[in-house]
Amino acid sequence: MSFGRAAGAVTAVLYWLSNPIWVGGTLTATTIAALDSFILHKPLGTGWEIAVGLVFTWVTVGIAIMAFRIGKWGPNIGTFVKIAVVGLFAVLFITFLVQHGRPAGASTAADLKPSVTGFLTAIGILVFLWVGFEVSSGASEEMRNPRRDVPVMIAKSGVLGAVLYGLVILGIVLVIPRSGLSTVSGFTDAYSAVAGVLHSRPLDAFFAVLVILTLVGSGSVWLEGADRTQAIAALDGAAPAWMGRFASFGTPIAVNLTSGVIGSVMCVLVFVLSRGSLASFFAVMLALTISTTVLAYFFIFPALVILRRKYPGTERPYRVPGGQAGAWLAVIITEAFVVVTVITLLWPGAINALFGQSYSIKSSWGVSRVFFESVTLGSLAVMIALGLAFWALGERKRRAGLLGITATVQGAAGAEPPGQ
């Protein structure tokens, strides 16, 4: 309705595919790191790591497949578990600091001073943490009062997210020496460093289970929303019709299962290509997940002002405050973050060069530039091509009157057109 169905088809594909990639990639890597650090105290080995990744992926998909009234408890439980994980970690690192003080080489206030390099390094993570609150609207038809519940959810989740992430980051930088900070194992390293104040094997195992449950909850809630979005795109003629198939209990079963297959393929493929290096696997999958997710918002954010201009009289359950000025301000700020994030992740070092700063992709991501950009740019090109192919396929059938939400509803037995 804002930029056309082709842009909508590509956006829906990016929005959807970023999630099985995330589940089969970074969440899988974090799960393996938790098992290695807290239970086994040694690497699993590539074969077992792939097996764990596949089990994790399909458990997460299984929760997303459940009826929403049941499946929603997976993410809900995951949220409570996340609070427990962060609470326990906060108690441990505060107790550790009281008893032992800050370790030698830990970050100081001067190290946390903002810089261009630090900003460009962190912007992708920051944007990734704060996009996605809208994903719950993908399941709004199964809510009793989305107009009331969604804004309240965003406000409460924003505060909760800031507190939880803030505590974790604070604990990591206070107890881990600067030279030991790591992307994939930063949290597990920090827990291991402070767990000595209450150290026990049962506690380590319990903590690992809590961390994994948190990851399952995070992955399933995204799949529940993003898979529905792609299924509705299919019903509207922006993807193959089979992707619009819903189970009798209301979940988009075809897209759910496809997500599981894609997550599994990415898990196996990148593990093999990275030669079993968990750190390299995590780094590349994180960059791919963030760039894909953020790029999906390239058309989403400007749609706010476009739709206000095209359909000024439409009733809007949710409105950005401040009128047109507030809407434009929101769009400009968010779109700027999208553009900078995509550039830093797809062409690492490009912006650094503008400021005369050197950049090494090997030291930043642990892999060569050829490998990094082959995976990120190659995967992204495939996704965009897939979105355009979906649009072309759906466009032909739409012209024949075979696809579209209205046609689907009218064609159902006993159904009436929408709005009647």
Buried (B, 14 or more C-beta within 10 A) or exposed (E): EBBEBBBBBBBBBBBBBBBBBBBBBBBBBBBBBBBBBBBEEEBBEBEEBBEBBBEBBBBBBBBBBBEBEEBBEBBEBBBEBBBBBBEBBBEBBBBBBEEEEEBEEBBEEEEEEEEEEEEBBEBBBBBBEBBBBBBBBBBBEBBEEBEEEBBEBBEEBEEBBEEBBEBBBEBBBBBBBEEBBBBBBBBBBBBBBBBEBEEEEEBBEBBBBBBBBBBBBBBBBBBBBBBBBBBBBBBBBBBBBEBBBBEEEBBBBBBBBBBBBBBBBBBBEBBEBBEBBBBBBBBBBBBBBBBBBBBBBBBBBBBBBBBBEEEEEEEEEEEBEEEEEEBBEBBEEBBEBBEBBBBBBBBBBEBBEEEEEEBEBEEBBBBEBEBBBBBBBEBBEEBBEBBBBBBEBBBEBBEEEBBBBBBBBEEEEEEEEEEE
